[in-house]
Amino acid sequence: MKTVIEPFKIKSIEPIALTTYEQRKKLIKDAFYNTFYLKSEDITIDLLTDSGTTAMSARQWGKLMEGDESYAGSKSYYKFENAVKDFTNFKHIIPTHQGRAAERILFSILGGKGKVIPSNTHFDTTRGNIEYSEALAVDFPAEGGTDPAKLGDFKGNMDIKSLEQMIKKVGKKNIPLCMITVTNNSGGGQPVSMKNIRDTKNLLKKYGIPLYIDCCRFAENCYFIKMREKGYRNKTIKEIAREMFSYADGCTMSAKKDGLSNTGGFIGTNDDGFAGKAKTLLIITEGFITYGGLARRDLEALAVGFEEVFDENYLRYRIEQVKYFGDRLIEQGVPILVPTGGHAVYLDAKRFASHIKPEFYPGQSITCEIFKVGGIRAVEIGSVMFGKKDEKGKHIAPPMELVRCAVPRRVYTNSHIDYTVEAITEVYNNRKKLKGMKIVWEPSFLRHFTAKFDYV
């Protein structure tokens, strides 16, 4: 059969808000034109993030009742640990309440002033934690990786040549680790090839620099490797994952993505010295080493999630639903980043609202209008999230201006996708009416979460 269906049936439902255009105009204004301030009860389709928004399976919900809430030595932790070691093979698995907690611990130990942390492309909280430690976050996306209109199988790859040039320039002693994000979220959810991971590892090994993988969406990345990279078609997703992690010295994960659960994360590492420091910091700030700030029942759900995510029927449905979303928009002439990635469709705000300069945040304007038209919540990934100012106050725009529509796992049907396409298309057809925006208040770090906006 050619039709890809959901490999599950709906067992429980949750009502969603159906509001009017006038109501939504007031709601977004009251939210300071920032979708993070909107209340979930006022959202019709929530595509803000795919993090922690998964619909858990009946088996996961059942396992919650088996949670061993012992403070230390919980059997639920050991189920979780065994599940993670099964595909990563890391010696130490350190649980955290979510991915940014793992990042904070990692960079509190390995970051610091004068340090440089390279990546294919750091995402927002990773960059925030690096910069908070006073280290420098540097991106080396592959050629074509920052061109939304250019097709490519592995646009999330690392630019290895530029990475080596940087290593020679700043010196290996100033680079405590290198990271690869799979899939590359800021790069449009694009996958990284196994060859690129292997070649990056070989380069870093030459200079004695550890490789850490930001593996939030590792299974989706492995599915793309299976479908697109020579030599992997007949391998299982778990076999591909095991090879991928074999090239790494450690990892961080927000398990709220490919852990198919609503909370959780971890650090994986083979470094005994680092693990000892990380566990000490974990105890100080998160909790004991066998729960890491999580209820032990959540560890049970994660252990099951790390089994279910390897189901190729699920992964095929997951990737194909996002592709369906993107294809429908392309049919309507809406400019998006191509090809579609694993977890989201990214609107190309530069082409969508070409009359708005980056310093007036075209992506934020589009995001607000999509909510007004359809009650749909998305997020800007462009000059709001990554833009900076030089010493003269001139705006420095990132390579791409995007609006991310992240699709929660196992939550929405294609009817919801069709509704979203209709709303976005209406905004695009009336794009000349979109107005530029300005920031009227912002915090010093990760401003996109809480900044307040108004129209210019």
Secondary structure, DSSP 8 states (H G I E B T S, - for coil): ------SS------------HHHHHHHHHHTTT-GGGS-GGG-SEE-S-SSS-----HHHHHHHTT----SSS-HHHHHHHHHHHHHH--SEEEEESSHHHHHHHHHHHH--TT-EEEES---HHHHHHHHHTT-EEEE-B-TTTT-TT---TTTT-B-HHHHHHHHHHH-GGG---EEEESSBTTTTSB---HHHHHHHHHHHHHHT--EEEE-TTHHHHHHHHHHHSTT-TTS-HHHHHHHHHHT-SEEEEETTTTT-SSS-EEEEES-HHHHHHHHHHHHHHT--TTTTTS-HHHHHHHHHHHHHTT-HHHHHHHHHHHHHHHHHHHHTT--B-SS--SSEEEEEHHHHTTTS-GGG-HHHHHHHHHHHHH-EE-EEESHHHH-EE-TT--EE--S--EEEEE--TTT--HHHHHHHHHHHHHHHHTGGG---EEEEE--SSSGGGT-EEEE-
